[in-house]
Structures are given as structure tokens and as C-alpha cells.
């Protein structure tokens, strides 16, 4: 393309709206400056001249004069693009709006402006025409029929010799503050706190990130092989949490899910981990109690509490969950570790159900969709391949929606000398997974030829007990369905399943002892970490796997009625009860790694095999005190190095042997 044609191209670009910003290449910018200089020179020297001494300039202007009355392709293109930037609200429900007409390529997270002055953010696309929008400020002023438009950050319009005129746009993503001033604060989903007079205070404006950030791609991730200790003995031993992992917590009401999430944050004191606690759909009293636990435990200075209280719209609750991830991503992208606890995430399946119900209420005729899309709606139950798994179309869309939040957790590769950061997620979801109980009917059991009559009776009795337990756990009040729990389990990197705790009735008179359950309420069979031993610190890597195997084996034996007069089985059951009692601990009392290693070492070596489950907590405390007196630095050394050296192991064994030879000691010598 010669200079004349290029100058014509630039002159043909019409004036842009005030909201748009034109971007040009360096070559075009230089050409534009040259043309401006020529125009100024011509205007100064020959204001009324019809021609110019520059033949190249005259040629360019002659082409322009011959075409100035022809239709402007770029102007026509811009008008078509403007039509695709605006849409119409069809329905408003629970902090969300269904919008039709946004037929552009705006990504999820694009900011939108409503004619009423309200703002929103693009949440999900049902099709090229129908979008779901999360309403932000001014949500009460949005109504059906209102116009809405996407916000554009920049526009590039060019004329190509081959492809013709083209428009490229950069959309404005909704940004939220994530700066350091959020530490130690309680705020809403846009980083606003309130003063003592109730005046909103904007925090964290020193840095911003998109509210709906996409998870890192596989090239940016690195394998998870570093532990993030929770201070909870049963979690660190049975289901270790790695930095960058997403470990879900399930359980019925009053099973200690919130307490477990807070304990994970308390354990990060002096560890350099930035923590975020998302208190979603909780009352004011519950939020204040959680904040007080963090303040008392010294965790508030490195923690941000994001709140969406009871009474908030469904959209605000979901936005709070996403905002917590954005704050954690800021620390992760800076090369630091971050921990986000979502308490809880039941807003996600509730939001999905609300979206589907809204679309059903509108009906296919109201939605301006094509015949092809209507046919797709009819075939939503057909199986599709989603990430290597056959799912119905509806289930695939739902899974993608759930994964959009969970997959934001990651451990990143380092850049140069800076180490890679990590974002660890602990989403809490009230509900229980499938029990996997056998569904054999009595007639089928009776047909088993290889079983004796006594064995058949035991099997039927075990199946009856299992069916009764499963019926109780089907859908407790306040819990999501088992199907949803199972779907989240398939997305996360593991889960901790809690049962209602068993309290020590004999210690009811002792306020301190009554806070400790009789045994841990973590189900060792259903709880699992898919990261495996890579998330264990070296000191636990050799002790924990055998402990977990023995507990799971004992649970299976009890589940299928295998405990009888067999002395070996009875002894294994007693040992399993002893271990579960030893793993119990009072809430909000994180146990250092050194103490955890000493407890597991003593249990595995059989030093407490003669103890009773109801007495094990006091006996362990006595043994730890004796160990500190004999070797004051041993436990601290294990905690600092996350490993147990041979000299420390020998010293620990020697102390337990000495303690076992004392007449009144509960510790049993290994060779006894």
C-alpha cells in the first residue's frame, strides 16, 4: 500500500464516540504526524490554494475528494457493532438479571451499564443471545425492559486490503480492590467496610483484580508438593492439605465445619500465609463470633473477612465467594502463599438452580433464540463429552460453572528468582456424599451359596443398619443434595467428611475437657486427599499412611459386622478407637507439627496400647510434658524443620521407654 492509500485510510476513519479510545500502530502514528505537519504547512502558506507543490499529496487528496460522498465502510461497521453492544433486560431475580441481545464476544466478568444507572457484571452465557448478569450497585432500580450495554475499554478499527474493515475491542472487566489495607478488616464483596458511625470506607484500592478471574492454565501451574499445615491432627495425618490444593469440607449441621475452617486460618500464624475467610449467609451474631475467634487467636492481622450476611441477595453471596478468591490471587501472583476458606458454598448450586428456573419461567418463545437453540434445549439430557467425562448437557454446563471458582486455586511456577505463589482453597459445603452402601436385597443374599446361615444373617443385619443410616443422611435440613456434594468432590482435590462429634460425657464437669470430643469426627474412610503423601511434611510421610490404613480397615470391619470373638479383630477395633480418641482435639487449639509427630510416633510404636480411649488425651498431655522436660528443643526442632532426624527419634523413644517403666505411668514399654 503506497503513502497516498495509507493517508486515505487514516482520513476515512470517522470521529469516535467519547467513550471510545482509538489505538493505532506505530507506523500509522508516524504517518499521521507527517500528514498533520503537511496540513499545517499548507494552511499557513496557501490557505486558499486549490493545489499543492507536493505531487504525492495532490494525488492522495484527489482520491479522497472522489470518494468522500461514498458510504463510509468503517462508519457502517461501527453502527452494526454498537447494536451488538446493547441488550434488553428480560427478568430480574435475586440479584441477577437475564439479558438478551448482547451478541458480542464480551468475556465473563465484563462490566455492564444499565439505563437506570445500575451496574452489573457478565456472569454466564446461555447462548450467543441470552446472558446472565450479576447485579451490583443500584440493583433495585433494574427492571424488565431496561436497556443494558457492555463497557468497552478500547477499540481498534482498521481497513485491511484482503479482509476489509475490522473492529477489535477490549472490554472493561469489573475490578475489585485487593490491596494490603484489607488485612485485618471486615468488608463486603467490593472491599467496603463501615466506620463506627456506619459510614462506608473503601479499602484495598492500592491494587485491583477482576472479580471473575480465570484459573491459571496448565503451563503456569506446578505440582503440589508442599504442605500447608492446618494444626488439626486428623486432617494433617489423614487428609493432608497441600499449598495450591482445593480441599472440600462436608458434613451435616453442627458437625464442626466452621470450626475446622477457622482452625485452618489460626494455624497459619507466623507462617507468612495471607488468609481470607468468606462468611456467607451467616447472621450478624455468627459473623461477630467468627471474627472474635480470629482476633483472640492472633489471626486477624493476616486475615481479611469477606461478609455476605443473611438477607443478602443470592448474587451478593456468590460475589463474596469470588471476591475472596481475588484477594487470595493477589498474594499468589505476588509470589506468596494464600489460603481462602469459603463458609459456605451452598450459594453456588442455589444460584444455578435459580438460573435454570428463571429460564424455564421465560420459556423458549420469549427468549429470542433460533430453531437450532430450541432443539438444543429439548436435548439437554443427551450425553456430551466434557473434559473426558460423559455427562448430560445440563450437567456439563453446571460442572463448568462450579469449576470456574474451584479451579482458581493453584500453585504457580516461579519467575526468575521469585518463587511461585499458591492459592489454597477450603470450600465448605453442608451435605454428605454417597455412602456407597451395598444395595443387595434379602432375596439376593439368600441366593448366595457360599455363605453359611450365620454369615447371611450377619450380612443382612449389616445391610439393614447401613440402610437406616443412609436414610437419616439423605438430605438433612440446611444441606445440599448428595448429587451436588458428589459433583464438587469430583472437581476438588479431595474432601474431609465430618460426622456429628461424640462428646466425653464423663468430663462434663470439666469445662476444658468437655470441649474435647471423645474421638475425632473425621470419617477416615470417606475423607481423602488426591494429592496424597506429596502434601505430607517429611516428618509425617512415614507415620501417617499406616495410621490411615489401619483406621480404614477397622471401619470396614465394623461396617460389615466382622467383629466377633476373634481376638485379633477385637484388638484392632480397640486400637482404632484409641487412635481416633488420640486424634481428637478442642476447637480453636491448633497443634504444632512437633506434637503431632510425637503423638503419632507413640501410637504407632504401641506405647499407649494399654490405655483407654476416654483417658488417652490426659495421658498424651502428660507424656508431652515429660518429653519437653527431658529434651526441651526436640518438638520445636521438628516443627521448624518439618522432619524428624534419627537423634530426635532415638531421644523420643528413650523418653517414652523411661516413662513406661514408671509405676503409675500409662505408657507401656515396647518390649512388654
N, C-alpha and C positions, 0 to 999 in steps of 0.2 A: 504494500500500500504506500503510495507516494505522499509527500508532505501535504499536497492540496487535499487529497482524500481524507487524510488524518485530521486536518483542520476542519473540514466539513463535518466529520464525525463528532468532534467536540462541540461545534456550534449548534448541532442538531439536538443536543441534549437539552430538554426544556428545564425550566426552573423547578426545583424540588419543593415539596411541602416543607413547612418549618420544622416538622418533627423528623424529617429525614436527613441523613448525612451522606453525601456522595464521596466515594473513595475512588481514586484513580491510581494507575500505576505510575512509577517514577518517570517513565518515558513520556506518558501523557501529560504529566505535570510540567515537565520541561518544555514540551511543545506548547502547552497553554500559556506559560510565561512568555515564550517567544512571540506568540500571537498577540498577547496583550501589549507587549512593547511596540510591536508594529502598528497596532491600532492607535496607541497614544501618539506615536510619532506622526502617523498620517493625520490624526485630528489636529495636531499642533501646526503642522506645516501646510496642509492642504485641506482646510475644513470644508470647503465646498467643491473639492475636486471630484470628478467622476471616475478618475482612474488613478493609477499609481505607477511609480517608476519601477516597481518590483514586478516582473512578469509572472513570477510564481504566485504572488499574492493576487494579481488580477485574475489569474486562472482559477484560483480557489474561490474567489468571490463570485465569479461568473457562474460557476457550478451551483453555488449557494443560491444566487438570485433566480436561477432557472428552476430550482426545486422548492423554494420557500413556500409556495402555495400548495404543495402536495401534502398528503396526510403524513403526519409525523409518526413513525413506527414506534418509537420509544414512548411517546405520549399515549398512544393507544394501548401499549403493553402495560403502562403504569395504571391506567384506568381499570384494566382487567385484573391486575394484581390487587388493587385497592378493594375490589369487590370480594376477593377471596380472603381478605384480612378481617372482614367483619361478619358477625353472625347474629343469631336471634336466640333469646332465652326461651326454652320450651317449658321448663319446670324448675322450681326451687324447692329443695327438701333437705332439712337437717344440715345446713351449712354447705350444701353443694347445689350446683345448677347444671342442668342438661342443656347444651347449646347445639344448634345446628347452623351450618353454613360456613364454618371455618375450614375451607377446603385448601389449606396451605400445608406446608411441611414444618410447621412450628413444633419443636420438640416438647416432650413432657417437662413441665417446670416453667414454661413461658408465661410471662406476666400478661394479664388481660385487663382492659379498662372497660367499665360499663357506662352507659349513658347517664346513669344516676350518680356517677362519681365513685361508685364502689370499685374495688379492685379484686382480682382473683388470680388463680394460677392454674394452668392446664394440668389436670390430674391424670386423665386416661382418655384414649381414643377408642370408641367403639367401632368406628368406621372412618372413611375419609370425610364424612359429612357430620357425624354425631360425636360430640366431645363431652366429657365430664369435667366440670370446673370446680375447684375448691375455692369457696368464697372467703375473702379475708376481711378487710375493713369495709364497713358500710353494707354488710350482708343483708341487713333488714330492709334496705332500700331497693333490693333487686327483686324484680317481679317478671312473670312470664310476658313475653313480647318485647322486653327491653333489648336494645342493640348492644353488642359487645364487640370489641376489636382487640387484636393482638398488638402488643407493644413491640416496635422494631427499633433495634439499636443502630443499624447501619444498612444502607442499600448500595449495591454496586450495579450500575446499568451500563452495558456495553453493546456495541454492534459488531458482530463477527462476520467476516466475509463468507463463511460457509454456513454457520448455524443461524445467522441473522441476529436480531436483538434478543438479549437475555437480561434477566434480572436475578441477582443473588442477594439474599437478605440474611442479616444476622439478627436474631430475635433477642429481646430483653428477657433474661431469666430472672425470676424472683429471688432476690438475695436476702439473706438474714445475717445479722451481726453475730460473730463468733469470737470476738476478741477476748483478751485476758481479763478485762474488767468484769466478766461474767463469773469469775471464780468466787465462790462463797456467797453467791446470790441466788435468790428465788425469783424466777421470771416466767413469762408466758412464752408462746411459740414464736414471738418476734423479738424476744430479748428485752421486754419491758418489765421493770419491777415497779413497786409502789413505795412511795415515801411514807413516813409515819402519818402524814396528813392525807394519804390516799392519792397523791399526785403521781401520774406515771413518770417513770425515769427510764430513758433509753440507755441500754448498756451494750458493751461489746462492739461499738462502732469502729474500733481500730482495724477490724478485718471482717470481710464478708465472704460468704459462700452460698451457692444455690441451695434452696430448701430441699428440692428434689434432685439430689446429686446422684449420678450413676455410679455403680460399683466399679472398682478398678478392673481392667482387663487382665487376662491371664499372664501377659508378658510383664505386667507391673507387679505381680504378686511373687512371693517367695514362700517355700514350705514353712509350715508352723512347727517349730521345734524348740520353743522356749516357753517355760511355764509362767502363768500368771496365777500366783497362789491366792486362794480365797480365804485361808485361815480356818476353813471348815474341814475337819478331819475326814469326814466321809466323802466329801467332794474331791479333795486333793488326792485321796487314796484310791477311790473307786472310779470317779469320772473326772480326770484331770482337765483343767482349763488351760489352753494354750493362748499365747498372745496372737490375736488376729482371728480367733475362733468365734463361732456363734453357738452358744450352749443354751438350749431352751430349758426352762423350769416349768414343770407341770405338777398339778395336784389339785385336790378339791379345796373348798373353802376351809380356812383355819388350819391349813397344813403347814404354815410357816414359809410361804413363798416370798412374801415381802421381807420377812426377817432374813432369809437367805440372801436376797438381793442386796440389802443394806450391809450385811456382813461382808460380802464381796468387796464393797467400797471401803469399809472400815479397815480391811486387811491391806489396803494399798498405802497406808500411812508410811511416809519416809521411803516409798518405792519409786517416786517420780512419775506416777501414773495420773493423768488427768481424768477425772471421773465425772459422769453425768448421770443423774437419777431422774428419770421421767415418771412423775407421779400422775397417772392418767385415770380420770374418772374416780377420783378419791374425794372424800369430804374435806372440809377445811380442817376439822379436828385430826383426821388421819394425816394430812399433809404436815400439819404442825408437829405431830408426834414423830414423823419420819425425820423432819428437819432437826428436831431436838436430839434424836439418836445420833445423827451425823455430827451435830455440834458437840455433844458430850464425848463422843469417841474421837474427837480431833480430826474428823474427815472433812468438815465443811470448807476449810481454806483451799482445798484442791478439788472441790466438787461444785458443780452447778446443778441446781434443782429446777427442772422444767415442769410446770404445773398446767394441767387442764382439768379443772375441778368438775365435780358432779354438777350437772346443769349446763355444761358447755356443749356446743353442737358437736355432732359426730365429726365434722370437718376439722374443728379445732383440736379434737383429741388426736386425730391422725396427724395433723400438722405438728403437734407437740412431739409425737414419736419421731417424725422426720427431722425436726429441729435438733433433737438430742443427738442424732447421728451427725448432723452438720457440725455441731460443736466438737464432737469427737474427731471428725475428719480433719478439722483444722490442726489439732495436735498431731494426728497421724501424718499428715502431709508435711509437718514441720520436723519429722524425724523422731517424734516422741510416742510413747505408748498411751493409749486411751482406753477407757472402759465405760460402756454405756449400759445401764440397766433400765429396761422398759417394764414398768409395773402399772398396768399390764397391756398386752397387745390384743385384747379381745375386740378393740375398735376396728381392727383390720377386717376380720370376717364379717363383722356387723356392717361395715361400710360397703363391702362387696355385695352383701345381700340387699342393702338399700339401693345400690346402683341398679341391680337386676330388677328389683321390684319397681323402681321408677320407670325403667324402660318398658316393662310389661304394662304398666298403667298407661303409658302413652300410646302403645300399640303400634304395629308396623305401618298403618295408614297415616298416622300423624307424623311419624318420622319420615322425612323426605329421603327415602333410600331407593336404590334400584331394585329391579326384579331379582338380580343375582344376589344382592344382600338379603332380600326377603327369603330367598331359598336357603341361604346360609343360616338364617335364624331358625328355620324349620329343622335344620340338620345339626343343631348344636350338640346333640348326643352322639354324633358319629365320632369314630376314633381317629385321632390325629397323632402324628409323631412329634412330640415336644421334648427336645434335648435327649433323644434316645429312649423315651418312655411313651408308650401308647396311652393316650388319655382322650376323654371326650373333649370336644372343642370348648365347652364351658369350663371344664376342669383345667384345661391348659391355660385359658385366659386367667382364671383365678390363681393358678400356681404362679404365673408370671407376675401378677400383682403382688402376691405375698413375697415373692423372691426379690422384688425391687427394693425392699427395705433390708431384708436379711443379708443380701449379698453386698451391702455396703461395708460390712465387716471384712477386714483383710489385714494381712501383714505384707508390707511393701518391700521391694528391693531397695537397697541403699543407693545413693547417688554420690559418687566420688568418695570423699572422706566422711560424708554424713551418713549415719546408719539409717536404715529404713524404719519408718514408724509402723504402728499397728493400731487397729481399732477392734477391740474385743466386744462382742455383744452378748448380753444375758437377757434375752426376752422372756418374760413371764406370761404364761398362758394358762388360765384356770380351766382345768379339764383333765381327763385321764385318757391314756392311749388304750388301744385294744388289748385285752388280756391275753389273747391267743389261747384261750382255754379249749380243750377238746370238745367237739360237739357231737360225740357219739351218742346214739340213743340206746336205751336199755336193750332193745331187741338186737342191736348190733353187738353190744357187749356180750349178750348171752350166746351169740353165734361163735364167739372165739373158742376154738377147740383146744388151744394150747394153754389155757388158763384153768386153774382149779376153781372150785366153787368159792373158796375163801378169797382168792385173788380177784374174782369177779365182783364179789361183794365190796371189797376194798376200793376197786376201781369205780364202781357205781357211787359209793359214798363220797369219794373224792370229786367226782364229776358233779354231784349234787351240791357239795359245798362251793365248788367253783362257780356254778351257775347262779347260786344265790348271791355270791359276792359280786359277780358281773352285773346282776340285775340292780344291785344297790348302786353300782358305779356307772350306770348307763349315762345319765345326764343329770348330775346334781345341780341344784339351784345355783345360778350365777356362773355356770361353767359352759364352755363351748362344747360342741358335739365331738365325739370320738373321731369322726371323719376329718374334722378340721385339725385336731391335735396330730393325727397321723400325717396329714399333709405338711404341717410345719416341721414335724420330725424328719420328713424326707428332704427338707430344704436345709435345715440346720446341720451343724457338725456333731450333734449329739444332744442328749437330754438328761435332765435329772428329774426323776419321778418321785414325788413325795406322797406319803401316806399320813393320815392323822396321827400325831405323836402320842406315845404311850407314856403317861406321867408316872413318877415313882410315888405311889400312894403312901408308902411308909415314911417319906420325907416331907409330908405335908406341913409339919410343924416347923420345918427349917426353910425360911424364905429363900435362902441361897440355893439349897439343894433342890427345892421344888421347881426351880427354873430349869433344871437339867432333866430331859426326858429319860425314861428308863432305858431306852435304846434309840439309836438313830432311826428316823422315819424315812430315810432314803432307801428306796427299793433297789437292792443291789442287782436284781435280775433285769429289771426294766430300764435302769439307768445305764447309759453307755456314752462313751466319748469316741467318736470316729477318728480322732487324731491319735488315740492310743497312747502307748508309752512314750511317744515323742514329746508329749506335753508334760510328762513327769520330770521333776528335777532329779538329778542323778541319785540323790540320797534315797528317793522313794522308788526309783525304777526297778530295783531288785526286790523290794519288800512288798509293794502294792499288788502286783499281778497274782501272786499266790494267795494273798488275802482275799482278793475279789473272787477267784475261782472257788475257794472253799466256801465262801458265803453263798454264791450262786448255787453250788451243789447242795448245800444244806436246805436252801429254799425249795429246790426241786424235790428233794426227798420228802420234805414236809407237805408239799403241794400234792403229791401223788400218793400220800398215805404210806410211805415206805418205812416210817419209824415204827419199829415193833420191839421185840425182845432182843434184837441184835445189838450187842454191846457196842460194836463199832459205830453203828448209826446213832445210837443214843449219845455216845461220846462226841461225835461230830456235831450233833444238834446242840449240845451243851456248849461246845467251843464256839459255834456260830452265834449263839445268844450272848456269850461272853464278849465276842468281838463287836457285835452290834451295840452292846452296852458301853464298851470302851470308846466307840466312835461317837457316842452322843456328847453333846456339849450345850452349855447355856447360850441363849441367843445374845448377839452383840458382844461376844467374847472371843475374838479371833485367836487361834492357837498358833504360835510361831512354828516354823518348819522344824526346828531342833526338837521341840517337844513331840511333834507328830512322829518324827523318825524314832525317837526313844520309845514311844508307846507301841508303835508297830513292831519294832525290833523285839521288845519284851514279849509281846503277844505271840509273835512267830516262833520265838525260841522256847515257848512254853513256860515262861517264868510265872504266869498267873493262871495256870491250868487248874489249880485247886480253888480258885476264887469263885464267888457267887456273882451273878450279873448285877444284882442290886447293890453290891458292895464295891464293885470294881472302880468306880470313879474316885472314891476316897483312897483306895489303895494305890491307884496310879498317882494321885497327887502326893502321897507320902513318898513313893519311890522317886518321883521327880525332885522333890526337896532334898532327899538323901543324895541324889546324883549331883545336884548343884553344890552341896557342901563338899563332896569328895573331889569333884572336878568342876570348878566354877566356870570355866570357859568352854567346856565341851559343847553344850547346847547352842551357845552363841556362835561358835565356830561353824556348826552345821548350818545354822540359819544364814550366816554370812556367805558361805561358800556353796551352799545347796548340795553338798556332798558329805559323805561320812568316810573319813580316812581310816586306815587299818588301826593306827594307835587309838583313835577315839572309839572305834568299835570294841577293841580289846578292853579299854577302860570302862566302857559301858557294861560289857559282860562281867567284868570283875566286880563292879559295884553291885550289880544285881545278884551275883553269887554271894557276896558278903551279906547283902540284905536278906537273902533267902535262908541263911544259916542262923539268923536271929530267931529266938524262941517265939516271939509274938508277931513275926513278920508274915504277911500274906504271900510273899514271894516264895515260890517253890524252886529249889535248886534244879538245874537241868538234869543232873545225874541221879536224881532221886526217883 
